[in-house]
Amino acid sequence: MKKKNPRIGSSFESWLDETGIREDVTVAAIKSVLARQPAAAQLDRLLDPDNGGATIESHQRACGGDGHG
């Protein structure tokens, strides 16, 4: 039987539960991932060699010229 490592405490999830913030942290993490999804899809289109209509210039025009939307 393996000996438990004395330097390892409870899990991160347990700590979140103990502090009462697990649900809030989970919601924030999900929102963060979802917020990045459109940007990832745009990057995929931009880098797709078969998509001649998606260029860096067209992306900049769509973002108002400076590339920052």
N, C-alpha and C positions, 0 to 999 in steps of 0.2 A: 504494500500500500504506500502511495506517495505521501510524503510529508507536506503539509501546507506551508507555503512560503509566508513567514511572519511579516514580510514587508508589503504584502498585498492586502489592501483593505477591501471594503465592500465595492460593488460595481458602481459605475457611473450612474446607471439607471436607478440603483438603490439610493444613491445620494440625491438624485433629482426627486425621487419619491419622498425622501425624508425632509427635504427642504420645501416640498409642496410646489415645485415649479416644473415638473415633468411635462404636464400638458402644455404649458405655455412655451417651453423650449421646443417641444415636438412641433407645435403649430408654426413657430418661427422658422424652424428648419425646413418644414415642408414649403412654406411660402418662399423661402430663399431659393430652394431648388426650382420651384415653379417659375419664379421670376427670371431665372436664367434660361429657361427652355426656349423662348422665342429667339434670344440671342444666339443660342447654339444652332437653331434651325437656320437662321440667317447666315451664320458662318459656314454651315454645311453647303448652302446654296452658293455662297461666294466662292468656296474652294472647289466646287464641282466642275471638273474640266469639260463636262458635257453641257453645262448651262452657260451658254455664251451671253445671255442677257443679264446675268448677274456679275457686275464688275465692281471694283472698288469705287470707281467714279460714280456709278449709279447708286451705290450705297451712300456715298457722301451727299449726293443730291437729295436722296430721300431723307437724310438726316439734317438737312438744312445747310449743307455745304461744309460744315466743319467736322463731320463724322461723329458728333456727340448728341444727335437727336434733339 
